[in-house]
Amino acid sequence: MSFWEYLGNRHQQLLTDAYQHASAVFQCMVVATLLGVLIGVATYQSGWAGNLATLSTSTILTIPSLAMIGLLIPVVGLGVPPTVIALTLYGLLPIVRNAIVGLRGVDPSLVDAARGIGMSRLARLLRVELPLAWPPILTGIRVSTQMLMGIAAIAAYASGPGLGNVIFRGLASLGSANALNQVLAGTLGIIALALLFDAAYVLLGRLTIPRGIRG
């Protein structure tokens, strides 16, 4: 069976796996973005706290994904829980780092001007600092998403959702008729999803970043 015949026969299952893969990455990115920005907001004004946040999240990223998921299985079981926890943790570093860099890069004179017209600390953060720090934060989100697309495939090891199941089935049956087709379909599917997500982020940037800031 050729690759195109395989896609024609299995397209429904492949689409389902692709949807589950994209959904898992998207939901984990939402959580990682919220946590990452909160960590950045809490630590950017302190040199040692910012360095500690960056060091902690970078340390997480050094743990092999297969080992991370394997360590989580005895704690939270198989399926979605270890996938969500692992992907969320892996997605933190670029967002935390870029949030800290972006917030520290805001022009102090703009913050002082906002303070001078009576804005509260929260108002300055929400209306001045975070909007100006949004471009680097969005870049961090893009980088995290690209990483998680590939890491999410390892979730199949813990019976997690997504295209990793297609790849693992192909690897487990190497030498059979459709083994290579399965690996190729899963891999190309992940690449296609990564490109679609990145295109969506480019569009989001054009809609939310003023042209002057975008450069």
C-alpha positions as CSV (number, residue, x, y, z in Angstrom):
1,M,0.0,0.0,0.0
2,S,1.4,3.4,-1.0
3,F,1.5,6.3,1.4
4,W,-1.3,8.1,-0.3
5,E,-3.5,5.0,-0.3
6,Y,-2.7,4.7,3.4
7,L,-3.8,8.3,4.0
8,G,-7.0,7.7,2.0
9,N,-7.9,4.6,4.0
10,R,-7.0,6.0,7.5
11,H,-7.8,9.7,7.1
12,Q,-10.6,9.7,9.6
13,Q,-8.5,8.2,12.4
14,L,-5.6,10.4,11.5
15,L,-7.8,13.5,11.6
16,T,-9.0,12.4,15.0
17,D,-5.5,11.9,16.3
18,A,-4.4,15.3,14.8
19,Y,-7.3,17.0,16.6
20,Q,-6.4,15.4,19.9
21,H,-2.8,16.3,19.4
22,A,-3.6,20.0,18.6
23,S,-6.1,20.2,21.5
24,A,-3.6,18.8,24.0
25,V,-0.9,21.3,22.9
26,F,-3.3,24.2,22.8
27,Q,-4.8,23.6,26.3
28,C,-1.3,23.1,27.8
29,M,-0.1,26.2,26.2
30,V,-3.0,28.2,27.7
31,V,-2.1,27.0,31.1
32,A,1.7,27.4,30.5
33,T,1.1,31.0,29.3
34,L,-0.9,32.0,32.3
35,L,1.6,30.5,34.7
36,G,4.6,31.8,32.8
37,V,3.3,35.4,32.7
38,L,2.3,35.3,36.4
39,I,5.8,34.0,37.3
40,G,7.4,36.7,35.1
41,V,5.2,39.4,36.7
42,A,6.1,38.2,40.2
43,T,9.9,38.0,39.6
44,Y,10.9,40.6,37.0
45,Q,11.6,43.4,39.4
46,S,14.1,41.4,41.4
47,G,17.3,40.2,39.9
48,W,17.7,37.1,42.0
49,A,14.1,36.1,41.7
50,G,14.1,36.5,38.0
51,N,17.3,34.4,37.7
52,L,15.8,31.8,40.0
53,A,12.6,31.6,37.9
54,T,14.6,31.2,34.7
55,L,17.0,28.6,36.3
56,S,14.1,26.6,37.7
57,T,12.2,26.4,34.4
58,S,15.4,25.7,32.4
59,T,16.2,22.9,34.8
60,I,12.8,21.3,34.0
61,L,13.6,21.5,30.3
62,T,16.8,19.4,30.8
63,I,14.8,16.4,32.0
64,P,14.2,14.0,29.1
65,S,10.6,13.9,28.1
66,L,10.3,10.2,28.2
67,A,11.8,10.2,31.7
68,M,9.4,13.0,32.9
69,I,6.4,11.1,31.7
70,G,7.7,7.8,33.1
71,L,8.1,9.5,36.5
72,L,4.6,10.9,36.4
73,I,2.9,7.7,35.6
74,P,3.1,6.2,39.1
75,V,1.9,9.5,40.6
76,V,-1.0,10.4,38.3
77,G,-1.6,7.3,36.2
78,L,-1.8,6.9,32.4
79,G,-3.5,8.9,29.8
80,V,-4.2,12.7,29.9
81,P,-2.9,13.7,33.3
82,P,0.8,13.0,32.8
83,T,0.6,14.5,29.3
84,V,-0.9,17.7,30.5
85,I,1.5,18.1,33.4
86,A,4.6,17.3,31.4
87,L,3.7,19.6,28.5
88,T,2.8,22.5,30.7
89,L,6.1,22.2,32.6
90,Y,8.1,22.0,29.4
91,G,6.3,25.0,28.0
92,L,7.2,27.4,30.8
93,L,10.8,28.4,30.1
94,P,10.5,30.5,26.9
95,I,7.4,32.2,28.3
96,V,8.9,33.0,31.7
97,R,12.2,34.1,30.2
98,N,10.6,36.3,27.6
99,A,8.0,37.8,30.1
100,I,10.9,38.8,32.4
101,V,12.9,40.3,29.5
102,G,9.9,42.1,28.1
103,L,8.8,43.6,31.4
104,R,12.3,44.7,32.2
105,G,12.6,46.3,28.8
106,V,9.6,48.6,29.3
107,D,10.7,52.3,29.3
108,P,10.8,53.5,32.9
109,S,9.6,56.9,31.8
110,L,6.4,55.5,30.5
111,V,5.8,53.7,33.8
112,D,6.6,57.0,35.7
113,A,4.2,58.9,33.5
114,A,1.4,56.4,34.2
115,R,2.2,56.7,37.9
116,G,2.1,60.5,37.6
117,I,-1.5,60.5,36.3
118,G,-2.6,58.4,39.2
119,M,-2.6,54.8,37.8
120,S,-2.5,52.1,40.4
121,R,0.2,49.4,40.3
122,L,-2.2,46.9,38.8
123,A,-3.5,49.4,36.2
124,R,0.1,50.3,35.2
125,L,0.9,46.6,34.8
126,L,-2.2,45.7,32.8
127,R,-2.4,48.9,30.7
128,V,1.2,49.9,30.2
129,E,3.8,47.2,31.0
130,L,2.2,44.0,29.8
131,P,1.0,45.5,26.5
132,L,4.5,46.7,25.8
133,A,6.0,43.4,26.8
134,W,3.5,41.4,24.7
135,P,5.8,41.1,21.6
136,P,8.5,39.1,23.4
137,I,5.9,37.2,25.3
138,L,4.2,36.1,22.1
139,T,7.6,35.1,20.7
140,G,8.1,32.9,23.8
141,I,4.6,31.4,23.3
142,R,5.6,30.5,19.6
143,V,8.8,28.9,20.7
144,S,7.0,26.9,23.4
145,T,4.3,25.7,21.0
146,Q,6.9,24.4,18.5
147,M,8.7,22.5,21.3
148,L,5.5,21.0,22.7
149,M,4.3,19.8,19.2
150,G,7.2,17.4,19.2
151,I,7.2,16.5,22.9
152,A,3.5,15.7,22.8
153,A,4.3,12.7,20.5
154,I,6.1,11.1,23.5
155,A,2.8,11.2,25.4
156,A,1.8,8.0,23.5
157,Y,4.2,6.2,25.9
158,A,1.7,6.9,28.7
159,S,-1.4,6.2,26.5
160,G,-1.8,9.9,25.9
161,P,-3.7,11.4,23.0
162,G,-2.4,12.5,19.7
163,L,-0.3,11.6,16.6
164,G,2.4,10.0,18.8
165,N,0.2,6.9,18.9
166,V,0.4,6.6,15.1
167,I,4.2,6.9,15.3
168,F,4.6,4.5,18.1
169,R,2.4,1.9,16.4
170,G,4.6,2.2,13.3
171,L,7.8,1.9,15.3
172,A,6.5,-1.1,17.1
173,S,5.7,-2.9,13.9
174,L,8.7,-2.0,11.8
175,G,9.0,-4.5,8.9
176,S,5.2,-4.8,8.4
177,A,3.4,-3.4,5.4
178,N,2.3,0.0,6.8
179,A,4.9,0.6,9.5
180,L,6.7,3.3,7.5
181,N,3.4,4.8,6.4
182,Q,2.3,5.2,10.0
183,V,5.6,6.8,11.1
184,L,5.6,9.1,8.1
185,A,1.9,10.1,8.6
186,G,2.4,10.9,12.2
187,T,5.5,12.9,11.7
188,L,4.2,14.9,8.8
189,G,1.0,15.5,10.7
190,I,2.9,17.0,13.6
191,I,4.9,19.2,11.2
192,A,1.7,20.4,9.6
193,L,0.1,21.3,12.9
194,A,3.2,23.2,14.0
195,L,3.1,25.2,10.8
196,L,-0.6,26.0,11.3
197,F,-0.1,27.1,14.9
198,D,2.8,29.3,13.9
199,A,0.8,30.9,11.2
200,A,-2.0,31.6,13.7
201,Y,0.5,33.2,16.0
202,V,1.8,35.4,13.2
203,L,-1.8,36.5,12.5
204,L,-2.4,37.1,16.2
205,G,0.7,39.3,16.4
206,R,-0.5,41.4,13.4
207,L,-3.8,41.9,15.1
208,T,-2.5,42.6,18.6
209,I,0.9,44.4,18.2
210,P,0.8,47.9,16.9
211,R,2.9,48.4,13.7
212,G,5.3,50.8,15.5
213,I,6.1,48.3,18.2
214,R,6.2,45.4,15.6
215,G,8.9,47.2,13.7
